[in-house]
Amino acid sequence: MTFELIHTDSATRARAGRIETDHGTIETPIFMPVGTAATVKAVHQHELERDIQAQICLGNTYHLYLRPGLEVMHGAGGIHGFNAWKHPVLTDSGGYQVYSLGHRRKIKEEGVTFQSHIDGSRHVFTPEGVMDIQRVLGADIIMAFDECTPYPCELKYAKNSMEMTHRWLKRCIDRFDATEPLYGHTQTLFPIVQGSTYPELRRISAETIAGFEREGNAIGGLSVGEPAEEMYAMTELVTEILPKNKPRYLMGVGTPENLLECIARGIDMFDCVLPTRNARHGVLYTAEGILHIRNQQWKNDFSPIDADSTIETSRIHSKAYLRHLFINEEILGMQIATLHNLGFYLWLVKEARKQIINGTFDGWKNKMVKQVGNKR
């Protein structure tokens, strides 16, 4: 994997770049649709490619390890062979999913013992094992195994957790560097900065992560309940330290406002379940604000869902029709809404890139932040 920094905004830290992988090019800043179980819910791969024009999608180590399992994934030739997605893939190590299991997991220095949310069976994730699993999954970019701390958490806990994450990272790198890809394409390992919302810990973690000199770096442990201003402050601090010539990935973020504010702070890559999950509940994102399609006000509104959308179904179907689909619990409603939201998120980062290159990002961002959060 290579990264080329093309342009940096003069008024902010916003960057336009280009990542090259064996499965294709990723133009940054970029939003990555989340396909936890090798599928983005309610969207077919050809729609991701043709309509949404996604350049990279996510899969998840924890979920794919449990189901369909490594034997199936290896037999298929990894995630690309399994779901027929021809473009780059990133896999999350499963650290966040293990964190979210709560009482079902136990964290020790060696790794994490956890119970499957599917059948209660017991499993162990170690840094070495997670590297082996992600070799089998075959994603282009894979994540180090880390502990995601809750918010809020005490300084002592956050410090101990961060230090263990750094020790786990060394084990991940040793295992990764001692093994080879399985399917003929290159894989790249991203370390993850932790440290909760403590500036001194974030600074230490970012410096430690940068010292490993991998091809890209990630920021984890944010968007877990902390106020947005704290997330922005931690992001700004970390991007001051992480290398400028390598991509920066802010994990699990977020709303359209979050993306814009964090692009301005130097982030290149994002993922979040928000646009797809909220779409399935009838919440649509647009350049003019947030639209709740189940509301009575749309019952007789025959105007397009979004006349300016990059997605055809949003331009040809009316708000009244989409509301009708949701009220009647028709699956098509979820599909249309999901296509719309992902299309909007991909349009937003593409437009941000254009504004960065044109030198007009700051003013455009400030205007858009006010608009996209409006309730309609």
N, C-alpha and C positions, 0 to 999 in steps of 0.2 A: 504494500500500500504506500502510495506517495501523496503528499499534500502540497499544493501550490497556493500561496497567499497572493491573491490578485490585486486587491485594493483594500485599504483601511480608511474609514470615514475620518475626516479631519476634526469633526466636532464631538465625536463619541469614539468608543472602541469597536464599533461595528466593523465586521470584516466580510469580504467576499472572497471565497476560495474555491478550490477544486480538489476533490479526492479521487484518486485513480485506484481501482481495484481490478482483480482479474475478471470480475463479473460486470464491470462497467464503471462509468463516471458518476460522481455525486457532486453537484454544484451546491456550495454552501453560501449562506445558512440554509439548513434543510430540516424539515420535519419528517420523522419516520413513523408511518402507521404501525400500530402494534398488532402483530399477528401471533399472539401468545402460543397457541397450539398449532402453529404452522398455517394459520388462516386468520385474516382480518375479518372479524365477524360481519356477516351480511354483505360482503363484497367478494366478487370473484376476482381471480388473479388478472384476467384480461381487462377487467374494469380498473383495477389498480394501475395497470400499465397504460391502457388506452385513454381512459377518461380522467383519472386522477393524475396520471403521469408521475407516480411515485418512483423515486430513484433508488430507494432502499427501504426494506421492511424489517421488523423485529420478529424474533422467535424467542422462546423462553426455555432455558435449560431445565428448570424444575418440572414444568408441565410436560415437556417432551420426553424427559427421562422416565416419568411415571406412565405416560400414555402418549404414543403407542409403545414406547420403550426403545432401548438402544439396538436391539436385534433388528427390529423393523426399520429403524432409521438408517442403520448401516446397510441393510439389504437394499434399501431404496437408493443408496448413494448419497446420503446426507439430506439436508433439508431442501436443497435445490432439486434433487431428484424426486423427493417425496411429494412436494407440492407444485412442481413445474414452474417455479418462479425463476426467471432467468437472470435477475438482477442482484445487486448486493444484498446481503443479509447480515444483521447484527444479532447476536444472542446475548441476553442478560444471563449472568451466572447463576441466578436463582437466589442470590443473597437477600433480595427484597422479599421474595415469596417466603423464604424461611423465616425472616423477621416477622412477617404478617401471621405466621402460624401460632404465635403466642405460646399458650401452654402445651402445644403439640411438639415443641422443639426444645433441645438443650444444647447450649453453646459451650464448647470447651476449646482448649488450645489446639487439639488435634483436628477439630472440625465441628460439625453440627449433626447431632442425631435428631431425627424428626419422624413424625407419623404422617403418612400420606393422608391428605384430605379426602381421597377417594375411598379407600378401604381400611384405613387405620394401620396399614403395614408399616414396619419400621425400616428406616434407611439412614445412611450416613453420607454426608457431603464433606469431603476434605478439599483443600486447595488443589492437591494433585488429582483427585478424582474428578473434580469439576473441569479441570483442563482436559482430561481424557474424554469426558462426556462431550465437551464442546468440539473436540477433534472429530468425534463420531457425527455430531450434528453438522459440522462442516461449514459454519458461518464464516463470512469473510472477515468480520470483526468480532472478537470474543472478549468477554469481560472477566476481569480478575474476581476471585471470590472474596467478598467483604462482609462485614457486619454493618447493617444499616441501623443506626441508633434511633430510638423513638424521640418524639418531641412532646414535652420537654424532658430532658434527662440531666442528671447531676454532672458537674464537671469531672469528677473522679471517674464515673462510669464512661463518659465520652472519651476521656483520655485513655483509659485502659482498652476500650474498644478500638480506638484509632490505632493504638500501638499494635494490637493483635492483627488488625487489618493490614498493617505494614509488614508484619511477620508472615502473614498468609500470602501477601503479594510476592515476597521473595520466594516462597515455595511454589507459587503459581508460575513465576518466571522460570525457575529452575526446571520444572516439569515441562513447560511449554517449549523451552529451548532444547530440551533433551529428546523431544518427539517430533514427528513429521506430519504434515497434512495427509489425509487419507484419500482425497479425491482429485488430486492433480492441480488444485488451485491454492494460492497463498492464503494463510490466515494471519491476522494481526491481533495482538493482545493489548488492550487498554487497561491501565491501572485506574483506581478510583480514589479520589480525595474524599476523606471523611473528616469528622471533627465537630459534628452537630452545629450549633450556632455560636460557638466560642471562637472569636477571632484568632486567639493565640494558637488554638489547636488547628484551625483551618490553615493558618500560615505554615505551621510545622508540617502538616500533611501534604500541602501543595509542594513545599520544598523537597520533601522526601520523595514524593511521586515523580517530580521533575528529574530528580537525580537518577532514576532508573533508565531514563532516556529511551523510552519506547516510542513508537510511531504516532501515538495519539494518547490523550488523557481524558478521563471522565470525572465529573463531580457528582457525588451521590449524597444521600442523606438529607436532601432538601425536598420541599414540597411534601412534607410529612406532617403538616399541621401548623407549622410556624407562620407568623405573619409574613405577608409578601415582602414588606420592607426588610425584614431580616434575611429572607432568601436573596434579595437583591444585594444586600450588603456583603453577604458571604460570597456571592458570585463575583462581585467586583473585586473583593480582596484576593480571591483565588486566581482570577484571570490576570491580575498584576504579576503573579509569580509564574504561572505555567508558561512554557515556551511559546513564543509567538509564531514559530514556524511549524506548529503541529496543531491538528484539530482539537477542539475542546467540546466535549459532549456533556450537557447538563441533563441528568437522568430524571425522567418522570415529570417533566414540566412542559406544558401546563395550559393555562388559559391563553387566548390571543394576546391579552395585555402582557402576561408573563413572557411570552415569546418575544414580543417587541422590546420590552425593557431589558431582557437578558441578551438579545442580539446587540443592543446598544452597549452592553457591558462586555462584549467580546466572545459570546458563545456562538459556536458554529453548528451544533447538532442538538436536536431535541427529539423526545418521544413522549407520548402520554396517551392513556386510554380515554381521556376526557371527550374528544370529539366523537368517537365511536360509541362510547357508553351513553353519553347524553343524547346522542342521536336516537338511540333505541327507546328513549323516554320522551321523544318529541321536542327536544331542545336543539335549535338550529343557530349556528353562528353565521353572521353576515358582516359586511363592512359597515353597516349602519347600526349594528347591535345584535342582541340576542332575542330570538323569536321562539316563543312557546306555542307550538302549533296546535296543542289541544285547547287553547283558550277559545272561548265563545266568539271573540271578536273576529276570528278568521272563518266562521261558518259560511258566510256569504261573500267572502273575498275571493274573486276569481282572477286576481292579478297573479303573475308568476311568483313562485316561491322566492326566487331571486333573479330578476331579469339580467343582472350583471354577472351571474355565476359562470364559472368555467365549465360547469357540469350541465349537460343538455337537459337532463330530467328536471333540474331546478328551473330551467328557463321555459319548459313546455308545460309543466304541471302547475296547477294553481294551489294557493294556500288552502282554499276550501277543499280541494280534492285530497291533499295530503292530510288535512285534519280528519276528513271522512275515513281515510285508511287507518289512522291511529285510533279513532273512536271505535271502529269496528275490529280493531286488533288484527288488521291484515299485515302479513309479513312484508308486503311490498312497501308499506309505509316506512318501516325500519330501513329497508334497503335504500330508498330514495333519500331519506334523511342522513344516512351514513355516507353515501356518496357525496351529498352536498357538503357535509361538515369537513370531510377529508379534502374535498376539492377546495374549500375555502382556506383551510390551513396551508395547503400546498401553494395556493395563490398568494397567501400572506407572506410566506418566506421567500417566494420567487420575486414578489414585488419589492420586498425589503432588499434583496440582492441588487435589483435594478436601481433602487434609490441610492444604495451605498456606492455603486459604480458611478452613478451620475453626480454624486456629491450633494444629494438633496435628502439624505436619510433622516437627519435630526428633525427638521421641520415636519416631514411626512409622518414620522413616528409619533411625534407629539400630538398631531391631529388625529391619527388613527387610534391611539390609546384612549382618547376621549370618546371616540365613536363606538368602538367594538364592545365596550362594556354596557352600552345603553340597553335597558329592558324594553322590549317592544310587545 
